[in-house]
Amino acid sequence: MKGIKKKKEHGLRWWKKKVWQDAFSPYIRLKCALQTTGNPSILLCCTCGKPYPSFGVGCAQAGHLVPGRGASILFDERGVFGQCYNCNVTLKGNWPEYIAFIKRKHGNEQGQELIDELLRLNNQVKKYSVPELQELYVAYSQKLEELRKKTD
């Protein structure tokens, strides 16, 4: 049948962006806002401690402990927390302060073990499939919705 177009399937890049923008990053920012201030609208940057809006213009970001956010740890929430633009982008993650934050949060020994594990994982190659990314999208969308219900 000429002229009938097949519906285009979304690829890996589209799904990775969708998971990040619509589910994972908002979930991280809302979770951190609730943990740091108890207010879903404001979170404290994990590295500099300054308050930032969780959402909207000039809002905080979901910043990775390990710079470069390799695919193997891209969606590993153990190493992603709310960070301001300055710390996350300008200071390239503000790594010394991020390490100190992780060690305060988990204790020196457990914090260092987590850092070492995330560094090891970051060096591993991870290639997502579309179904894996779809599963991540559903999982983090559900987690985000659960947190939103708690704030109502």
C-alpha positions as CSV (number, residue, x, y, z in Angstrom):
1,M,0.0,0.0,0.0
2,K,1.7,3.1,-1.3
3,G,1.5,6.3,0.7
4,I,0.9,4.8,4.1
5,K,3.7,5.6,6.5
6,K,4.8,3.3,9.2
7,K,4.8,4.9,12.7
8,K,8.4,5.8,13.6
9,E,9.8,4.0,16.6
10,H,11.8,6.1,19.0
11,G,15.5,5.1,19.4
12,L,18.0,5.0,22.1
13,R,18.9,8.7,22.2
14,W,15.2,9.7,22.4
15,W,14.5,7.2,25.2
16,K,17.7,8.1,27.2
17,K,16.7,11.8,27.0
18,K,13.1,11.0,28.0
19,V,14.2,9.0,31.0
20,W,16.5,11.7,32.1
21,Q,14.4,14.8,31.5
22,D,10.9,13.4,32.4
23,A,11.6,10.9,35.1
24,F,15.1,10.4,36.6
25,S,16.2,14.1,37.0
26,P,12.9,15.3,38.4
27,Y,12.8,12.4,40.8
28,I,16.3,13.1,42.1
29,R,15.6,16.8,42.5
30,L,12.3,16.2,44.3
31,K,13.8,13.5,46.5
32,C,16.7,15.8,47.5
33,A,14.4,18.7,48.1
34,L,12.3,16.6,50.5
35,Q,15.5,15.3,52.2
36,T,17.3,18.6,52.5
37,T,14.5,21.1,53.2
38,G,11.3,19.2,53.5
39,N,9.9,21.6,50.9
40,P,9.3,20.1,47.5
41,S,10.0,23.5,45.9
42,I,13.5,24.1,47.3
43,L,16.6,21.9,47.7
44,L,20.0,22.5,49.1
45,C,23.0,22.0,46.7
46,C,24.8,18.9,48.0
47,T,28.2,20.5,47.4
48,C,27.8,24.2,48.4
49,G,24.7,24.0,50.5
50,K,22.9,26.9,49.0
51,P,19.1,26.8,48.4
52,Y,17.8,26.5,44.8
53,P,14.4,25.9,43.3
54,S,13.8,22.2,42.6
55,F,12.0,23.0,39.3
56,G,11.6,25.8,36.8
57,V,13.9,28.5,35.6
58,G,17.2,28.6,37.4
59,C,16.5,25.4,39.2
60,A,18.9,22.9,40.6
61,Q,20.2,20.0,38.5
62,A,20.7,16.3,39.1
63,G,24.5,16.2,39.4
64,H,26.7,13.1,39.3
65,L,29.4,12.3,41.8
66,V,31.5,10.8,39.0
67,P,32.2,13.4,36.3
68,G,31.3,12.5,32.7
69,R,28.2,10.5,33.7
70,G,29.1,7.4,31.9
71,A,26.2,5.2,30.7
72,S,26.8,2.5,33.4
73,I,26.1,5.0,36.2
74,L,23.9,7.5,34.4
75,F,20.8,6.3,36.2
76,D,22.5,5.1,39.4
77,E,20.8,7.2,42.0
78,R,23.4,6.4,44.7
79,G,25.7,8.9,43.0
80,V,23.3,11.5,41.8
81,F,22.1,14.4,44.0
82,G,20.7,17.9,43.7
83,Q,23.4,20.4,42.7
84,C,23.4,24.0,41.6
85,Y,24.4,25.0,38.1
86,N,27.6,26.5,39.4
87,C,28.8,23.4,41.2
88,N,27.6,21.0,38.6
89,V,28.7,22.8,35.4
90,T,31.0,25.7,36.2
91,L,33.0,23.7,38.8
92,K,32.6,20.5,36.8
93,G,30.8,18.7,39.7
94,N,32.8,20.4,42.5
95,W,34.3,16.9,43.0
96,P,36.2,17.6,46.3
97,E,33.0,18.8,48.0
98,Y,30.9,16.0,46.4
99,I,33.3,13.4,47.9
100,A,33.0,15.1,51.3
101,F,29.2,15.1,51.0
102,I,29.1,11.4,50.2
103,K,31.4,10.6,53.1
104,R,29.3,12.7,55.5
105,K,26.1,11.0,54.2
106,H,27.4,7.4,54.4
107,G,30.4,7.7,56.8
108,N,34.0,7.7,55.7
109,E,34.5,4.0,55.1
110,Q,31.1,3.3,53.4
111,G,31.3,6.5,51.5
112,Q,34.7,5.7,50.1
113,E,33.5,2.2,49.2
114,L,30.6,3.7,47.2
115,I,32.9,6.2,45.5
116,D,35.3,3.4,44.5
117,E,32.4,1.3,43.2
118,L,30.9,4.1,41.1
119,L,34.4,4.9,39.7
120,R,34.8,1.2,38.8
121,L,31.3,1.0,37.3
122,N,31.9,4.2,35.3
123,N,34.8,2.5,33.5
124,Q,32.6,-0.4,32.3
125,V,30.8,-0.1,29.0
126,K,27.0,-0.1,29.3
127,K,24.8,-0.1,26.2
128,Y,21.2,0.3,27.0
129,S,18.4,-1.2,24.9
130,V,15.2,0.6,24.2
131,P,13.2,-1.9,26.4
132,E,15.7,-1.3,29.3
133,L,15.2,2.5,28.9
134,Q,11.5,2.1,28.8
135,E,11.6,0.1,32.0
136,L,13.7,2.8,33.7
137,Y,11.2,5.4,32.5
138,V,8.3,3.5,34.0
139,A,10.2,2.8,37.3
140,Y,11.4,6.4,37.8
141,S,8.0,7.8,36.7
142,Q,6.4,5.7,39.4
143,K,8.9,6.8,42.0
144,L,8.4,10.4,41.1
145,E,4.6,10.1,41.3
146,E,4.9,8.4,44.7
147,L,7.0,11.3,46.0
148,R,4.5,13.8,44.5
149,K,1.7,12.1,46.3
150,K,3.5,12.5,49.6
151,T,3.8,16.2,49.1
152,D,0.0,16.8,48.4
